[in-house]
Amino acid sequence: MENNPKNQDHFEGILLQSAIGKFLSHELIGAMSIIRIDEIEYETDLLTEEAKAQLLSVQHTDQKIAELQRDLAIAQTARASYANALRELLGHGVEGSAHPAAGLQVRH
């Protein structure tokens, strides 16, 4: 894996929780890149190619999880807005008072 300063800058000082629940942080110290996994520090330049590939996979997966969490928050906000609009159309209002709008039939 080639040393990419953009990737290093992106993860500098960020504490990430991986899918297996262990903590990983990545930071730059001088010209040396260090990752911390389970409180043990490793110089990324000294990792095997296989370990570097796994690290990159963890980082990409964490990015995807964060992106999906942002998308979920957007969808949940939109859903709440649609539900509130529906309540108002049905005469419930945001407070939940059950007064059907004129012309609507209510079944109990």
VEXZABA-743888 format. One record per atom (N, C-alpha, C): atom name; residue number from 1; x, y, z; residue in three letters. Coordinates in steps of 0.02 Angstrom, whole numbers, plus 50000, padded with zeros to 5 digits. Layout:
REM residues N
   atom   seq       u       v       w   type
     CA   NUM       X       Y       Z    ALA
...
END
This chain:
REM residues 108
   atom   seq       u       v       w   type
      N     1   50043   49941   50000    MET
     CA     1   50000   50000   50000    MET
      C     1   50045   50061   50000    MET
      N     2   50031   50107   49957    GLU
     CA     2   50070   50169   49951    GLU
      C     2   50050   50216   50007    GLU
      N     3   50100   50252   50035    ASN
     CA     3   50085   50302   50086    ASN
      C     3   50049   50360   50054    ASN
      N     4   49988   50373   50072    ASN
     CA     4   49948   50426   50043    ASN
      C     4   49934   50479   50096    ASN
      N     5   49967   50538   50091    PRO
     CA     5   49956   50589   50141    PRO
      C     5   49883   50610   50149    PRO
      N     6   49844   50606   50095    LYS
     CA     6   49772   50623   50100    LYS
      C     6   49738   50577   50149    LYS
      N     7   49750   50511   50143    ASN
     CA     7   49720   50462   50188    ASN
      C     7   49743   50475   50260    ASN
      N     8   49807   50490   50269    GLN
     CA     8   49833   50502   50335    GLN
      C     8   49801   50563   50365    GLN
      N     9   49795   50618   50327    ASP
     CA     9   49765   50678   50353    ASP
      C     9   49692   50666   50372    ASP
      N    10   49657   50627   50332    HIS
     CA    10   49586   50615   50345    HIS
      C    10   49576   50580   50411    HIS
      N    11   49621   50535   50430    PHE
     CA    11   49611   50496   50491    PHE
      C    11   49651   50523   50550    PHE
      N    12   49687   50578   50540    GLU
     CA    12   49729   50605   50593    GLU
      C    12   49688   50621   50656    GLU
      N    13   49708   50591   50711    GLY
     CA    13   49677   50607   50775    GLY
      C    13   49606   50583   50783    GLY
      N    14   49579   50543   50738    ILE
     CA    14   49510   50519   50743    ILE
      C    14   49510   50451   50778    ILE
      N    15   49465   50445   50826    LEU
     CA    15   49457   50381   50860    LEU
      C    15   49397   50346   50827    LEU
      N    16   49409   50287   50800    LEU
     CA    16   49357   50250   50765    LEU
      C    16   49343   50185   50802    LEU
      N    17   49281   50165   50801    GLN
     CA    17   49264   50100   50829    GLN
      C    17   49250   50054   50771    GLN
      N    18   49288   50000   50767    SER
     CA    18   49279   49954   50712    SER
      C    18   49219   49909   50724    SER
      N    19   49202   49871   50674    ALA
     CA    19   49143   49827   50678    ALA
      C    19   49151   49774   50732    ALA
      N    20   49212   49757   50751    ILE
     CA    20   49222   49707   50802    ILE
      C    20   49226   49738   50872    ILE
      N    21   49212   49804   50876    GLY
     CA    21   49207   49836   50940    GLY
      C    21   49274   49857   50971    GLY
      N    22   49327   49851   50934    LYS
     CA    22   49392   49872   50959    LYS
      C    22   49407   49942   50934    LYS
      N    23   49449   49978   50969    PHE
     CA    23   49462   50047   50950    PHE
      C    23   49526   50052   50910    PHE
      N    24   49522   50096   50860    LEU
     CA    24   49578   50109   50816    LEU
      C    24   49584   50184   50809    LEU
      N    25   49644   50209   50817    SER
     CA    25   49654   50280   50802    SER
      C    25   49715   50284   50757    SER
      N    26   49717   50337   50719    HIS
     CA    26   49770   50346   50670    HIS
      C    26   49793   50418   50675    HIS
      N    27   49857   50428   50683    GLU
     CA    27   49882   50496   50689    GLU
      C    27   49951   50501   50657    GLU
      N    28   49970   50562   50643    LEU
     CA    28   50037   50574   50616    LEU
      C    28   50081   50601   50671    LEU
      N    29   50139   50573   50678    ILE
     CA    29   50188   50599   50726    ILE
      C    29   50250   50613   50685    ILE
      N    30   50262   50678   50673    GLY
     CA    30   50316   50697   50628    GLY
      C    30   50301   50671   50559    GLY
      N    31   50347   50637   50528    ALA
     CA    31   50336   50607   50462    ALA
      C    31   50312   50535   50468    ALA
      N    32   50307   50510   50530    MET
     CA    32   50289   50441   50541    MET
      C    32   50214   50436   50555    MET
      N    33   50182   50387   50525    SER
     CA    33   50111   50374   50536    SER
      C    33   50104   50317   50586    SER
      N    34   50063   50330   50638    ILE
     CA    34   50053   50281   50692    ILE
      C    34   49978   50264   50695    ILE
      N    35   49964   50200   50705    ILE
     CA    35   49895   50180   50720    ILE
      C    35   49897   50148   50789    ILE
      N    36   49841   50155   50824    ARG
     CA    36   49835   50124   50890    ARG
      C    36   49776   50076   50887    ARG
      N    37   49788   50014   50901    ILE
     CA    37   49737   49963   50903    ILE
      C    37   49740   49929   50971    ILE
      N    38   49685   49931   51007    ASP
     CA    38   49682   49900   51074    ASP
      C    38   49739   49926   51118    ASP
      N    39   49750   49992   51117    GLU
     CA    39   49800   50025   51159    GLU
      C    39   49872   50008   51141    GLU
      N    40   49884   49976   51084    ILE
     CA    40   49952   49961   51062    ILE
      C    40   49965   50002   50999    ILE
      N    41   50022   50037   50997    GLU
     CA    41   50039   50079   50940    GLU
      C    41   50081   50042   50890    GLU
      N    42   50067   50054   50825    TYR
     CA    42   50104   50023   50771    TYR
      C    42   50123   50077   50720    TYR
      N    43   50183   50073   50694    GLU
     CA    43   50203   50117   50640    GLU
      C    43   50177   50086   50575    GLU
      N    44   50138   50124   50538    THR
     CA    44   50107   50096   50478    THR
      C    44   50160   50077   50426    THR
      N    45   50216   50112   50425    ASP
     CA    45   50269   50095   50377    ASP
      C    45   50298   50026   50389    ASP
      N    46   50292   50001   50451    LEU
     CA    46   50321   49936   50468    LEU
      C    46   50271   49879   50462    LEU
      N    47   50209   49894   50447    LEU
     CA    47   50158   49841   50440    LEU
      C    47   50171   49801   50376    LEU
      N    48   50151   49738   50377    THR
     CA    48   50155   49698   50316    THR
      C    48   50105   49724   50265    THR
      N    49   50113   49706   50203    GLU
     CA    49   50066   49728   50152    GLU
      C    49   49996   49703   50167    GLU
      N    50   49991   49642   50193    GLU
     CA    50   49926   49613   50210    GLU
      C    50   49893   49653   50267    GLU
      N    51   49933   49672   50318    ALA
     CA    51   49907   49712   50373    ALA
      C    51   49885   49781   50349    ALA
      N    52   49924   49811   50303    LYS
     CA    52   49905   49876   50275    LYS
      C    52   49840   49871   50237    LYS
      N    53   49831   49817   50200    ALA
     CA    53   49769   49807   50162    ALA
      C    53   49710   49799   50210    ALA
      N    54   49720   49762   50265    GLN
     CA    54   49666   49754   50314    GLN
      C    54   49650   49821   50348    GLN
      N    55   49701   49860   50364    LEU
     CA    55   49691   49926   50394    LEU
      C    55   49651   49970   50347    LEU
      N    56   49668   49970   50284    LEU
     CA    56   49632   50009   50234    LEU
      C    56   49559   49987   50230    LEU
      N    57   49548   49921   50233    SER
     CA    57   49480   49895   50232    SER
      C    57   49440   49918   50293    SER
      N    58   49471   49917   50352    VAL
     CA    58   49438   49941   50412    VAL
      C    58   49420   50014   50405    VAL
      N    59   49468   50054   50380    GLN
     CA    59   49456   50126   50373    GLN
      C    59   49400   50140   50322    GLN
      N    60   49400   50104   50266    HIS
     CA    60   49347   50114   50217    HIS
      C    60   49279   50092   50244    HIS
      N    61   49279   50037   50281    THR
     CA    61   49217   50013   50311    THR
      C    61   49191   50063   50363    THR
      N    62   49235   50091   50404    ASP
     CA    62   49214   50141   50453    ASP
      C    62   49185   50203   50418    ASP
      N    63   49216   50223   50362    GLN
     CA    63   49189   50279   50323    GLN
      C    63   49119   50263   50298    GLN
      N    64   49110   50203   50272    LYS
     CA    64   49044   50183   50246    LYS
      C    64   48992   50181   50302    LYS
      N    65   49011   50155   50360    ILE
     CA    65   48965   50153   50416    ILE
      C    65   48944   50224   50436    ILE
      N    66   48992   50270   50439    ALA
     CA    66   48977   50340   50456    ALA
      C    66   48930   50371   50404    ALA
      N    67   48943   50356   50340    GLU
     CA    67   48900   50381   50286    GLU
      C    67   48829   50354   50293    GLU
      N    68   48824   50290   50307    LEU
     CA    68   48758   50259   50315    LEU
      C    68   48721   50287   50376    LEU
      N    69   48759   50300   50430    GLN
     CA    69   48728   50330   50489    GLN
      C    69   48701   50399   50474    GLN
      N    70   48738   50438   50434    ARG
     CA    70   48714   50505   50414    ARG
      C    70   48652   50498   50371    ARG
      N    71   48652   50450   50324    ASP
     CA    71   48593   50439   50281    ASP
      C    71   48533   50417   50322    ASP
      N    72   48544   50374   50372    LEU
     CA    72   48490   50352   50415    LEU
      C    72   48461   50411   50454    LEU
      N    73   48503   50455   50480    ALA
     CA    73   48479   50513   50517    ALA
      C    73   48437   50558   50471    ALA
      N    74   48458   50567   50409    ILE
     CA    74   48420   50607   50361    ILE
      C    74   48352   50574   50348    ILE
      N    75   48352   50508   50337    ALA
     CA    75   48290   50472   50324    ALA
      C    75   48243   50475   50384    ALA
      N    76   48270   50468   50444    GLN
     CA    76   48228   50471   50504    GLN
      C    76   48198   50540   50513    GLN
      N    77   48236   50592   50498    THR
     CA    77   48210   50660   50503    THR
      C    77   48154   50671   50451    THR
      N    78   48166   50647   50391    ALA
     CA    78   48114   50654   50338    ALA
      C    78   48051   50616   50358    ALA
      N    79   48059   50555   50384    ARG
     CA    79   48001   50515   50403    ARG
      C    79   47960   50551   50457    ARG
      N    80   47994   50579   50507    ALA
     CA    80   47959   50615   50560    ALA
      C    80   47921   50674   50531    ALA
      N    81   47950   50708   50483    SER
     CA    81   47917   50765   50451    SER
      C    81   47856   50743   50412    SER
      N    82   47863   50688   50375    TYR
     CA    82   47805   50662   50337    TYR
      C    82   47750   50639   50384    TYR
      N    83   47769   50606   50439    ALA
     CA    83   47719   50582   50487    ALA
      C    83   47682   50641   50519    ALA
      N    84   47718   50695   50535    ASN
     CA    84   47686   50754   50564    ASN
      C    84   47639   50786   50514    ASN
      N    85   47659   50789   50451    ALA
     CA    85   47616   50818   50398    ALA
      C    85   47553   50775   50391    ALA
      N    86   47560   50709   50394    LEU
     CA    86   47503   50664   50388    LEU
      C    86   47456   50674   50448    LEU
      N    87   47484   50680   50508    ARG
     CA    87   47442   50692   50568    ARG
      C    87   47401   50755   50559    ARG
      N    88   47433   50808   50534    GLU
     CA    88   47397   50871   50524    GLU
      C    88   47343   50863   50471    GLU
      N    89   47357   50827   50417    LEU
     CA    89   47307   50816   50365    LEU
      C    89   47248   50776   50392    LEU
      N    90   47261   50731   50438    LEU
     CA    90   47208   50690   50466    LEU
      C    90   47173   50724   50525    LEU
      N    91   47195   50784   50542    GLY
     CA    91   47163   50822   50595    GLY
      C    91   47189   50808   50664    GLY
      N    92   47244   50773   50670    HIS
     CA    92   47271   50757   50735    HIS
      C    92   47316   50813   50761    HIS
      N    93   47344   50851   50716    GLY
     CA    93   47392   50902   50737    GLY
      C    93   47455   50870   50765    GLY
      N    94   47505   50909   50776    VAL
     CA    94   47568   50883   50802    VAL
      C    94   47560   50859   50873    VAL
      N    95   47516   50891   50912    GLU
     CA    95   47506   50873   50982    GLU
      C    95   47470   50806   50989    GLU
      N    96   47439   50782   50937    GLY
     CA    96   47404   50718   50940    GLY
      C    96   47331   50723   50957    GLY
      N    97   47302   50784   50958    SER
     CA    97   47230   50790   50974    SER
      C    97   47191   50760   50916    SER
      N    98   47142   50718   50931    ALA
     CA    98   47106   50681   50881    ALA
      C    98   47043   50718   50859    ALA
      N    99   47050   50766   50814    HIS
     CA    99   46994   50802   50785    HIS
      C    99   47000   50793   50709    HIS
      N   100   46963   50745   50681    PRO
     CA   100   46970   50732   50609    PRO
      C   100   46953   50793   50567    PRO
      N   101   46988   50801   50514    ALA
     CA   101   46975   50855   50467    ALA
      C   101   46906   50845   50437    ALA
      N   102   46875   50900   50415    ALA
     CA   102   46807   50895   50385    ALA
      C   102   46808   50848   50326    ALA
      N   103   46757   50806   50321    GLY
     CA   103   46749   50761   50265    GLY
      C   103   46784   50694   50274    GLY
      N   104   46822   50685   50328    LEU
     CA   104   46857   50621   50340    LEU
      C   104   46814   50577   50384    LEU
      N   105   46810   50514   50367    GLN
     CA   105   46775   50467   50408    GLN
      C   105   46825   50431   50453    GLN
      N   106   46807   50424   50515    VAL
     CA   106   46852   50391   50563    VAL
      C   106   46820   50325   50583    VAL
      N   107   46860   50272   50582    ARG
     CA   107   46836   50206   50604    ARG
      C   107   46873   50189   50669    ARG
      N   108   46837   50162   50715    HIS
     CA   108   46868   50142   50779    HIS
      C   108   46867   50067   50785    HIS
END
